[in-house]
Each structure stands twice: as structure tokens, then as C-alpha cells.
């Protein structure tokens, strides 16, 4: 299989490319290597992929017209994993235009390129933030998600609607995957695990929002990527696999699917696990809830299990241990 991955130098993109290459697939990756966070980390992820013959890379902005169209024309693409996006709930409060340009325009250009060169299946990244203000737990793919409370979430929900229209009009098989608080080796420096680890080791306070009363459905990155690999050949068809929990569209080859651990973890427990692995206690600066944030996320994963027979299995203590081992190795000279 030949898979196109957008955002291939990102946290999830690089891990996905690595797993697919290990399975013997061909991977074409595209990324603009922007400086939202330290490009050296992106280049380090990319360097490992470039060592493999079955990996091909293009540095470009997918928002630019015809960039993706040329990639499709010049390669026989079987499937797509679309991860290129501007992330960050809090960053979207001060920089909404970046999210408009990267998330909406970038996804539009991908859909246009796929319309002209249809792949067998497209997996497009969404987010648990799409559930917004909903307090119905666990989050189910079939429930309404109409009240996003951050512009980041709003742009991702908009891409879901855009994708559904293309799936309906052009019969493009599309799966939108909503992922939940992904962590692990090669993570993003703007996310809590990396920020916490750096500050704990430096003896600086960590900001703990909502006074620590937070739960997250932490998902280890290898589990997420394994689920994506299993979903590649599970393109939506016309017949739902369940009349109660399948989100398959009645008018298009389109489905929304959660990828999470189905096991919310207290933020304080995550911090404790980090402290144990780092061998140092955190100085905690308790703060109120941040705008655009939610107190709890929790994924219903019945649909993922029904489609693939798989559920994420990595326990928090195992995932945090693997993350810390990588972190200490990668940043050994910077700590």
C-alpha cells in the first residue's frame, strides 16, 4: 500500500510513518516544517524516516493550490492520513487566523486533490475537542457535537462537515478520527507532558488548571497509530455494522470514529506518574479553568473495537515510563 501522510514530521505523523514503513508499506510524506515549535525536533523525527528507501518527502505548504494535486498525480496513492493542521486550544484564542488558513484551507486543498485522484480511503484527523461543551460521557460518535468552545475545535468540526460533503458528492471514502490527549516519545513541546517534564527537572512550577480537577483520556501514541494502521483497509461502505453506535452517514461513505483509551485519568495521577519516573517532585501552581478548555474527556471506543478488534491497551505507568526514557535521552544535553 502507498500511503500519503500530511504533517509527516509532526508527533503523530512521524510515528505513523514509522509504523507503516516497518510493515513494508510505501509512504509519501509532506510537511512545511514550520516554526510553531522548535523545527529541530521535527527535523530529528524526519531524519529517522529519511533513512528508509520506501519513504519519500516533500517540503511544502499544503494550503498552496496544486501542491497536493501534483503529489497525487505523481504517485499512485492508495490511502491518505491527513494530520497537517495547526493545533493548540489555547493558541487558537490569540491566533485564530492561523487555524483558519492551516486547518480549513489545507483540508480543502486535500479534498480537491483527492477528488481529482481518488484514493481507496482517507483518514482525516479531528479531535476530542469537537465534542465541545457536551457533558454526556463517554463521548459517543453518534451524539450531537454542536457547541465547540474553542476556535481550534470549531475549525476541526468544520473540516468534518467539509469532508462529509465531498464524501457525498464525489463518493470519496472518508473516516474522520477524533483522538484523545495523545502522549509519548517525540511529543510536542507545547503539550503538558513535555512542558511538565521540563519544568519539573528545572525546578520550575507547573501550571495546573482547574485547580487539578481535570480528567483526560490519555492515549499512548503507538496505540493511536496502531489503530490508524488497522483502519486503513476499513473504508466506510453503505451498511452500518451496528444500528446503535455506528456513525456511518446514511448518504455518504463517511464515518466518525473515536480513538482513545476509554479510561479517563486524573491529571494529578498523570503528574504523580511523571514525578515517579523523573525522580523529582513537581512544584504545582494551581490555576482556574482556561478559556476553551473542558474538565473531562472520555472516549467511547465500541466502534473502534467493532471495526478493528482492537482497543488501546498501554497503561499510564508504562506509557509515561517510555515517554520519560525518550525525553531524558533526547534532551540529555539541554536539561
C-alpha positions as CSV (number, residue, x, y, z in Angstrom):
1,X,0.0,0.0,0.0
2,X,1.2,3.5,-0.8
3,X,0.1,6.0,1.9
4,X,0.3,9.8,1.8
5,X,0.8,11.4,5.2
6,X,0.4,15.1,5.6
7,X,2.1,16.6,8.6
8,X,4.6,13.8,8.5
9,X,7.2,15.5,10.6
10,X,4.7,16.0,13.4
11,X,4.4,14.0,16.6
12,X,1.7,11.6,15.3
13,X,2.7,11.8,11.6
14,X,6.2,10.6,12.2
15,X,5.1,7.8,14.4
16,X,2.5,6.7,11.8
17,X,5.1,6.8,9.0
18,X,7.5,4.7,11.1
19,X,4.9,2.0,11.8
20,X,3.7,1.9,8.2
21,X,7.3,1.6,6.9
22,X,8.0,-1.2,9.4
23,X,5.0,-3.0,7.9
24,X,6.5,-2.8,4.4
25,X,4.3,0.0,3.0
26,X,5.4,2.9,0.9
27,X,5.0,6.3,2.5
28,X,5.0,9.7,0.8
29,X,5.1,12.5,3.4
30,X,4.6,16.2,3.2
31,X,5.3,18.9,5.8
32,X,6.2,22.6,5.8
33,X,8.4,22.2,8.8
34,X,7.1,25.5,10.3
35,X,8.4,27.1,13.5
36,X,5.3,26.8,15.7
37,X,7.6,24.8,17.9
38,X,11.3,24.0,17.6
39,X,11.9,22.8,14.0
40,X,14.9,20.8,15.2
41,X,12.6,18.3,16.8
42,X,10.7,18.0,13.5
43,X,13.9,17.6,11.6
44,X,15.1,14.9,14.0
45,X,11.9,12.9,13.5
46,X,12.2,13.3,9.8
47,X,15.8,12.3,9.7
48,X,14.9,8.8,11.0
49,X,12.3,8.4,8.3
50,X,14.6,9.5,5.5
51,X,16.9,6.6,6.2
52,X,14.4,4.3,4.7
53,X,14.1,3.7,1.0
54,X,10.4,3.4,0.9
55,X,9.9,6.9,2.3
56,X,9.7,10.0,0.1
57,X,9.4,13.5,1.4
58,X,8.2,16.8,0.1
59,X,8.6,20.1,1.9
60,X,5.7,22.3,1.1
61,X,2.6,24.0,2.5
62,X,-0.5,22.0,1.6
63,X,-2.6,25.3,1.6
64,X,-0.8,26.3,-1.6
65,X,-3.0,25.4,-4.6
66,X,-1.9,22.4,-6.7
67,X,0.8,21.2,-4.3
68,X,-1.2,18.1,-3.2
69,X,-2.7,17.7,-6.7
70,X,0.8,17.3,-8.0
71,X,1.6,14.8,-5.2
72,X,-1.4,12.7,-6.2
73,X,-0.6,12.9,-9.9
74,X,3.0,11.8,-9.5
75,X,2.3,9.0,-7.1
76,X,-0.2,6.1,-7.0
77,X,-1.7,6.9,-3.7
78,X,-3.9,4.2,-2.1
79,X,-4.7,5.9,1.2
80,X,-4.3,9.1,3.0
81,X,-3.7,10.0,6.7
82,X,-4.3,13.7,7.0
83,X,-2.6,15.2,10.1
84,X,-1.3,18.5,8.9
85,X,-3.0,21.2,11.0
86,X,-2.5,23.9,13.4
87,X,-3.1,22.5,16.9
88,X,-3.5,24.1,20.3
89,X,-6.7,25.1,22.1
90,X,-5.1,28.0,23.9
91,X,-3.0,29.1,20.9
92,X,-6.2,29.5,18.9
93,X,-7.5,32.1,21.3
94,X,-4.8,34.6,20.3
95,X,-4.1,33.4,16.7
96,X,-7.3,32.3,15.1
97,X,-6.3,33.2,11.5
98,X,-3.5,30.6,11.5
99,X,-6.1,28.0,12.3
100,X,-8.4,29.2,9.5
101,X,-5.6,29.1,6.9
102,X,-4.0,25.8,8.0
103,X,-7.0,23.7,9.0
104,X,-9.7,24.8,6.7
105,X,-7.8,25.8,3.6
106,X,-5.3,22.9,4.0
107,X,-8.1,20.4,4.2
108,X,-9.9,21.9,1.3
109,X,-6.9,21.6,-0.9
110,X,-6.5,17.9,0.2
111,X,-10.2,17.2,-0.7
112,X,-9.8,18.8,-4.0
113,X,-6.7,16.8,-4.9
114,X,-8.4,13.6,-3.8
115,X,-11.5,14.5,-5.9
116,X,-9.3,14.6,-9.0
117,X,-7.3,11.5,-8.0
118,X,-9.5,9.3,-5.7
119,X,-7.7,7.1,-3.2
120,X,-9.3,4.0,-1.7
121,X,-9.6,5.5,1.8
122,X,-8.9,8.8,3.5
123,X,-8.3,9.1,7.3
124,X,-8.6,12.7,8.4
125,X,-7.7,13.9,11.9
126,X,-10.2,15.6,14.0
127,X,-10.2,16.0,17.8
128,X,-12.0,15.2,21.1
129,X,-12.3,18.9,21.4
130,X,-15.0,18.7,18.7
131,X,-17.4,17.4,21.5
132,X,-17.1,20.9,23.0
133,X,-19.4,21.7,25.9
134,X,-21.1,18.3,25.9
135,X,-21.2,16.7,29.3
136,X,-22.6,13.3,28.1
137,X,-19.9,10.8,28.9
138,X,-18.4,8.8,27.5
139,X,-18.3,10.8,24.2
140,X,-20.1,8.8,21.5
141,X,-19.5,9.4,17.8
142,X,-23.3,9.4,17.2
143,X,-24.1,12.2,19.7
144,X,-24.5,15.8,18.7
145,X,-21.4,17.9,18.8
146,X,-22.6,21.4,18.0
147,X,-21.2,23.6,20.8
148,X,-17.4,23.9,20.3
149,X,-15.8,26.2,22.8
150,X,-12.5,26.9,21.1
151,X,-11.7,28.1,17.6
152,X,-9.4,25.2,17.2
153,X,-12.3,22.8,17.9
154,X,-14.5,24.8,15.6
155,X,-12.1,24.5,12.7
156,X,-11.8,20.8,13.2
157,X,-15.6,20.4,13.3
158,X,-15.8,22.4,10.1
159,X,-13.4,20.1,8.4
160,X,-15.7,17.2,9.4
161,X,-18.6,18.9,7.6
162,X,-16.4,19.7,4.6
163,X,-15.2,16.1,4.3
164,X,-18.8,14.8,4.6
165,X,-19.9,16.9,1.7
166,X,-17.0,15.7,-0.5
167,X,-17.7,12.1,0.5
168,X,-21.4,12.5,-0.5
169,X,-20.9,14.4,-3.8
170,X,-17.7,12.6,-5.0
171,X,-18.1,9.3,-3.2
172,X,-14.8,9.6,-1.5
173,X,-14.5,7.1,1.3
174,X,-13.6,9.2,4.4
175,X,-13.1,8.3,8.1
176,X,-12.7,11.2,10.5
177,X,-10.8,10.1,13.6
178,X,-11.2,12.1,16.9
179,X,-8.2,11.4,19.0
180,X,-7.8,12.0,22.8
181,X,-4.8,13.6,24.6
182,X,-2.1,11.7,22.8
183,X,1.3,11.4,24.6
184,X,4.5,9.5,24.3
185,X,8.0,9.7,22.7
186,X,8.7,12.5,20.2
187,X,5.7,14.6,21.6
188,X,5.1,18.2,21.0
189,X,6.8,20.7,23.4
190,X,3.6,22.8,23.8
191,X,1.7,19.8,25.3
192,X,1.5,19.1,29.0
193,X,3.8,16.1,29.2
194,X,6.7,17.9,27.6
195,X,6.1,21.2,29.5
196,X,5.7,19.4,32.8
197,X,8.8,17.3,32.4
198,X,11.0,20.3,31.5
199,X,9.7,22.3,34.4
200,X,9.9,19.5,37.0
201,X,13.5,18.8,36.1
202,X,14.4,22.5,36.1
203,X,12.7,23.1,39.5
204,X,10.2,25.5,38.0
205,X,6.5,25.5,38.9
206,X,4.0,23.7,36.5
207,X,0.6,25.3,35.8
208,X,-2.2,23.0,36.9
209,X,-5.5,24.2,35.6
210,X,-8.9,24.0,37.2
211,X,-7.0,23.5,40.4
212,X,-6.2,20.0,39.4
213,X,-9.8,18.8,38.9
214,X,-9.2,17.6,35.4
215,X,-9.5,14.2,33.7
216,X,-8.1,13.2,30.3
217,X,-8.5,10.1,28.3
218,X,-4.7,9.9,27.8
219,X,-3.8,7.8,24.7
220,X,-0.3,6.5,24.1
221,X,0.9,7.4,20.7
222,X,1.7,3.9,19.5
223,X,-1.8,2.8,20.4
224,X,-3.3,5.6,18.3
225,X,-1.1,4.9,15.3
226,X,-1.7,1.1,15.5
227,X,-5.5,1.9,15.4
228,X,-4.9,4.1,12.3
229,X,-3.0,1.4,10.5
230,X,-5.8,-1.1,11.2
231,X,-8.4,1.4,9.9
232,X,-6.7,1.9,6.6
233,X,-8.5,-1.0,5.0
234,X,-11.8,-0.3,6.8
235,X,-13.2,2.2,4.4
236,X,-16.8,3.2,5.1
237,X,-19.3,1.4,2.9
238,X,-23.1,1.5,2.8
239,X,-24.1,-0.9,5.6
240,X,-23.6,0.1,9.2
241,X,-22.0,-2.5,11.5
242,X,-24.4,-1.5,14.3
243,X,-27.7,0.2,14.4
244,X,-26.9,1.8,17.8
245,X,-23.3,3.0,17.8
246,X,-22.1,3.2,14.2
247,X,-21.7,6.8,13.0
248,X,-21.8,5.8,9.3
249,X,-23.5,8.5,7.3
250,X,-26.8,7.5,5.7
251,X,-25.9,9.4,2.5
252,X,-22.1,9.0,2.1
253,X,-19.2,6.7,2.6
254,X,-18.3,8.7,5.7
255,X,-17.8,7.8,9.3
256,X,-16.5,9.4,12.5
257,X,-14.5,7.3,15.0
258,X,-13.0,7.9,18.4
259,X,-9.5,6.7,19.1
260,X,-8.9,6.9,22.9
261,X,-8.2,4.7,25.9
262,X,-11.8,4.7,27.2
263,X,-10.3,5.3,30.7
264,X,-10.1,8.9,31.9
265,X,-7.1,9.6,34.2
266,X,-7.0,12.3,36.8
267,X,-4.5,15.0,35.9
268,X,-3.0,14.6,39.4
269,X,-2.3,10.9,38.7
270,X,-0.5,11.8,35.5
271,X,1.6,14.3,37.3
272,X,2.4,11.7,40.1
273,X,3.5,9.2,37.4
274,X,5.8,11.8,35.8
275,X,7.3,12.6,39.2
276,X,8.0,9.0,39.9
277,X,9.7,8.4,36.6
278,X,11.7,11.7,36.8
279,X,12.6,11.1,40.4
280,X,11.6,14.6,41.4
281,X,8.6,16.3,42.9
282,X,6.7,18.9,40.9
283,X,6.0,22.4,42.2
284,X,2.4,22.9,41.4
285,X,0.9,26.3,40.6
286,X,-2.9,25.8,40.8
287,X,-5.0,27.9,38.5
288,X,-8.6,28.3,37.3
289,X,-10.0,26.8,34.2
290,X,-8.6,28.2,30.9
291,X,-10.9,29.6,28.2
292,X,-11.7,26.9,25.6
293,X,-10.9,24.0,27.9
294,X,-13.1,21.3,29.3
295,X,-12.8,19.4,32.7
296,X,-13.1,15.9,31.3
297,X,-12.7,13.9,28.1
298,X,-13.7,10.2,27.8
299,X,-13.9,8.2,24.6
300,X,-16.5,5.5,23.9
301,X,-14.4,3.1,21.8
302,X,-17.0,0.4,20.9
303,X,-16.9,1.4,17.2
304,X,-13.2,1.1,17.0
305,X,-13.3,-2.3,18.6
306,X,-16.1,-3.4,16.3
307,X,-14.3,-2.3,13.2
308,X,-10.8,-3.5,14.0
309,X,-11.0,-5.8,17.0
310,X,-8.5,-3.5,18.7
311,X,-8.6,-1.2,21.8
312,X,-5.7,0.8,23.1
313,X,-4.0,-1.1,25.9
314,X,-1.0,0.8,27.1
315,X,-1.3,1.6,30.8
316,X,-0.4,5.1,32.0
317,X,2.6,4.0,34.1
318,X,4.0,2.1,31.1
319,X,3.4,5.0,28.6
320,X,4.9,7.6,31.0
321,X,8.0,5.5,31.6
322,X,8.6,5.2,27.8
323,X,8.0,8.9,27.4
324,X,10.4,9.8,30.1
325,X,13.1,7.4,28.8
326,X,12.9,9.1,25.4
327,X,12.8,12.6,26.9
328,X,15.8,12.2,29.1
329,X,17.7,10.7,26.1
330,X,16.7,13.3,23.6
331,X,17.2,16.3,25.8
332,X,20.1,15.0,27.9
333,X,22.3,17.9,26.9
334,X,19.6,20.5,27.4
335,X,18.5,19.7,30.9
